[in-house]
Amino acid sequence: MRFRSFEYVSKRLVRRWILTHSVTNLLKKIWPGFLYSNLNETSSAFLVNRYVAFAEEFGFDLRGKTMLEIGVGATNSVGYGMVACCGVNYWAYEPYVGLNPKLDSRLKAEMCVKYPEFDAAKVNRIVDLKPIPDASVDFIGSSSVLEHVYELPALLLELKRVLKRDGMMVHVVDYRDHFFKYPYEFLCYSERVWTHCLSPGSLPRWRLKDHVELFEKAGFVCELRDVARLELDFAQIEPYIDAKFAHYKPSDLAVSWAVLVVRFADQNPARK
């Protein structure tokens, strides 16, 4: 076994069996700055600007619209930013990560000071999509979320239910192994080894091709933006890729990052 693989496997085992989600959550509480902070725990500006930019590129006016964000994390900060800049009505969907009330309150207060007309009542946090009425959402967004969703077909059915026929989605997806020093190492292990020994429990190893096919099967079309590949890193592991991925083209497996702009297949007008 290569030392690089030994190092990776040993760290993955620690992450899987010792640094569980409950342990890491506890450490983040007693040791501020432990691991990394998500964008929604620092500043919403980057994601807000990104959602707005993609909407504008496709001629979609977000002002006064209804937005749903998937997997918002420990705060509603992106929602506060979207309300402040576009006046959206915002659903914050987060079924797994609890709200950090102290941090969320601070971020909301900062937004209130910066934008005196800001209306926090337009932000609604939910743990289930059922409260959202059918065909009531204009825009759906997510950032570094879809790569973690095991039951993606079920989620897409719900998104299909709530999205208006002329609505759109923007999903920013990180296809790297989330031990970022090893962006493709998880492709080298069988499904059995990955699932039962190494997986942290929230990394199904989806590739871009999988996501596009699942969206199309659900009745959507995808336009791809910002597709990135780490060619040198991929070349290092390509000879060791597990047979599970034999039906993928190398160019598909090498995708490290992409943005999926999604609309209903029968409602995909040319961009303005």
C-alpha positions in Angstrom: 0.0 0.0 0.0 1.3 3.4 -0.9 2.2 5.7 2.0 -0.1 8.3 0.6 -3.0 5.9 0.8 -1.9 4.7 4.3 -1.9 8.3 5.5 -5.3 8.9 3.9 -6.9 5.8 5.3 -5.6 6.4 8.8 -7.1 9.9 8.8 -10.3 8.7 7.3 -10.6 6.0 10.0 -10.1 8.7 12.7 -12.7 10.9 11.1 -15.2 8.0 10.7 -14.9 6.4 14.1 -13.5 9.1 16.5 -14.3 12.5 15.2 -17.9 11.8 14.7 -20.4 14.7 14.0 -21.4 14.9 17.6 -17.8 15.1 18.7 -16.8 17.7 16.1 -19.9 19.8 17.0 -18.9 19.7 20.7 -15.3 20.7 19.9 -16.5 23.6 17.8 -18.5 24.9 20.8 -15.6 24.7 23.3 -12.8 25.5 20.8 -13.9 28.3 18.5 -12.3 28.0 15.1 -12.0 24.2 15.3 -12.0 22.8 11.7 -13.3 25.4 9.3 -16.2 27.8 9.3 -18.8 27.6 6.6 -19.6 30.8 4.6 -22.9 31.1 6.4 -21.1 31.4 9.7 -18.9 34.3 8.5 -20.4 36.4 5.8 -23.3 35.9 3.4 -22.0 38.3 0.8 -20.2 35.8 -1.4 -23.1 33.5 -1.8 -25.7 36.3 -2.1 -23.6 37.9 -4.9 -23.2 34.5 -6.6 -26.9 33.7 -6.6 -27.8 37.2 -7.8 -25.2 37.0 -10.6 -26.4 33.7 -11.9 -30.0 34.9 -11.8 -29.2 38.0 -13.7 -27.2 36.1 -16.3 -30.3 34.1 -17.1 -32.5 37.2 -17.1 -34.2 36.2 -13.8 -35.3 39.1 -11.6 -35.1 38.1 -7.9 -36.7 41.2 -6.5 -39.8 40.4 -4.5 -39.6 36.7 -5.4 -39.8 33.6 -3.1 -36.5 31.8 -2.5 -35.7 28.4 -1.0 -32.2 27.6 0.1 -31.2 23.9 0.7 -28.9 23.1 3.5 -28.4 26.5 5.1 -26.3 25.3 8.0 -26.0 26.9 11.4 -27.3 30.3 10.6 -29.8 32.0 8.3 -27.2 34.6 7.1 -27.7 34.0 3.4 -31.4 34.6 3.8 -30.8 37.8 5.6 -28.5 38.9 2.8 -31.0 37.9 0.1 -33.8 39.8 1.9 -31.7 42.9 2.3 -30.5 43.0 -1.3 -33.6 41.7 -3.2 -36.5 41.7 -0.8 -37.2 38.0 -1.3 -39.4 35.9 0.9 -36.9 33.3 2.0 -37.3 29.6 3.2 -34.2 28.3 5.0 -34.3 24.5 4.8 -31.9 22.7 7.2 -32.9 19.2 8.5 -29.5 18.2 10.0 -27.7 21.2 11.5 -29.2 23.0 14.4 -29.4 26.8 14.5 -26.6 28.6 16.4 -28.8 31.2 18.1 -26.0 33.4 19.3 -24.1 33.6 16.0 -27.3 33.9 14.0 -28.5 36.8 16.2 -25.2 38.6 15.7 -25.3 38.2 12.0 -29.0 39.4 11.8 -28.2 42.4 14.0 -25.3 43.4 11.7 -27.7 43.2 8.7 -30.3 45.4 10.6 -27.7 48.0 11.2 -26.4 48.0 7.7 -29.9 48.0 6.1 -32.4 49.8 8.2 -35.3 48.7 6.0 -34.3 45.0 6.4 -37.3 42.8 7.4 -36.1 39.7 9.2 -39.7 38.4 9.3 -39.3 37.4 5.6 -36.8 34.6 6.7 -38.4 31.3 7.7 -36.3 28.4 8.9 -37.7 24.9 8.4 -36.6 21.3 8.9 -39.1 19.8 6.4 -40.2 21.0 3.0 -43.9 20.0 3.6 -44.9 23.5 4.8 -44.0 25.0 1.4 -47.0 25.1 -0.9 -46.9 23.6 -4.3 -45.5 25.7 -7.1 -44.8 28.6 -4.8 -41.0 29.1 -5.0 -39.4 31.2 -7.8 -35.7 30.4 -7.0 -33.9 27.5 -5.3 -30.3 27.7 -4.3 -27.7 25.5 -2.6 -23.9 25.7 -2.0 -21.8 22.6 -1.2 -24.9 20.6 -0.4 -25.9 18.2 -3.2 -22.7 16.2 -2.9 -23.8 15.2 0.6 -27.4 14.1 -0.2 -27.9 10.3 -0.4 -31.6 10.3 -1.2 -31.3 12.8 -4.0 -34.2 11.5 -6.2 -36.6 12.1 -3.2 -35.3 15.6 -2.7 -35.6 16.4 -6.4 -39.3 15.3 -6.3 -39.9 17.8 -3.5 -38.0 20.6 -5.3 -40.1 19.8 -8.4 -43.2 20.1 -6.3 -42.5 23.5 -4.8 -40.8 25.2 -7.8 -42.9 27.3 -10.1 -42.9 26.3 -13.8 -41.0 29.4 -14.8 -38.6 29.2 -11.8 -35.0 28.3 -11.7 -32.4 26.6 -9.4 -28.7 27.3 -8.9 -26.7 24.6 -7.2 -23.0 25.1 -6.4 -21.5 21.6 -6.0 -18.1 20.6 -4.6 -17.1 17.2 -6.1 -13.9 16.8 -4.2 -13.1 14.4 -1.5 -13.7 16.5 1.6 -10.3 15.8 2.9 -9.3 18.5 0.5 -5.6 17.6 0.5 -6.7 14.5 -1.3 -9.3 15.7 -3.8 -9.9 12.4 -5.6 -8.6 9.8 -3.2 -12.1 8.5 -2.3 -12.5 7.2 -5.9 -9.9 4.6 -5.2 -12.0 2.5 -2.9 -14.8 0.0 -3.4 -18.3 0.8 -2.4 -18.1 -1.8 0.4 -14.9 -0.4 1.9 -16.0 3.2 1.5 -19.5 2.7 3.0 -18.5 0.4 5.9 -15.1 1.7 6.8 -14.1 5.1 5.5 -17.1 7.2 4.7 -17.9 10.0 7.2 -21.6 9.2 6.6 -22.4 12.2 4.4 -20.4 11.7 1.2 -22.0 9.5 -1.4 -19.3 10.2 -4.0 -21.7 11.6 -6.6 -20.1 12.8 -9.8 -21.4 15.7 -12.0 -22.7 13.2 -14.5 -24.9 11.6 -11.8 -26.4 14.9 -10.8 -27.2 15.9 -14.4 -28.8 12.6 -15.2 -30.9 12.7 -12.0 -32.1 16.2 -12.7 -33.0 15.2 -16.3 -34.9 12.1 -15.0 -36.9 14.4 -12.8 -37.9 16.6 -15.7 -35.3 19.3 -15.6 -32.5 20.5 -17.8 -29.1 21.7 -16.6 -26.7 24.3 -17.9 -23.3 24.0 -16.4 -21.1 26.9 -15.3 -17.6 27.1 -13.7 -16.8 23.5 -14.3 -13.3 22.9 -12.8 -10.9 20.0 -12.9 -7.6 19.5 -10.9 -5.8 17.7 -13.7 -2.5 17.1 -11.9 -4.2 15.7 -8.8 -6.4 13.5 -10.8 -3.5 12.1 -12.8 -1.9 10.9 -9.6 -4.8 8.7 -8.6 -6.2 7.7 -12.1 -4.4 4.3 -12.2 -5.9 3.4 -8.9 -9.5 4.3 -9.4 -11.9 1.5 -8.3 -13.9 -0.5 -10.8 -17.1 1.0 -9.4 -16.3 4.1 -11.5 -15.2 2.2 -14.7 -18.3 3.4 -16.7 -17.3 7.1 -16.2 -15.1 9.0 -18.6 -12.0 10.4 -16.9 -13.2 13.9 -17.7 -16.3 13.2 -15.7 -14.4 11.8 -12.7 -12.0 14.7 -12.7 -14.6 17.4 -12.1 -13.8 19.0 -8.8 -16.4 21.8 -8.8 -19.4 22.9 -10.9 -22.4 25.1 -10.9 -25.7 23.6 -12.1 -28.3 26.1 -13.4 -31.5 24.1 -13.5 -34.9 24.8 -15.0 -37.9 22.7 -16.1 -37.3 21.0 -19.4 -40.4 22.7 -21.0 -39.6 26.1 -19.5 -36.0 26.8 -20.6 -36.1 30.0 -22.6 -33.0 31.4 -24.1 -31.2 33.8 -21.8 -31.7 37.5 -22.4 
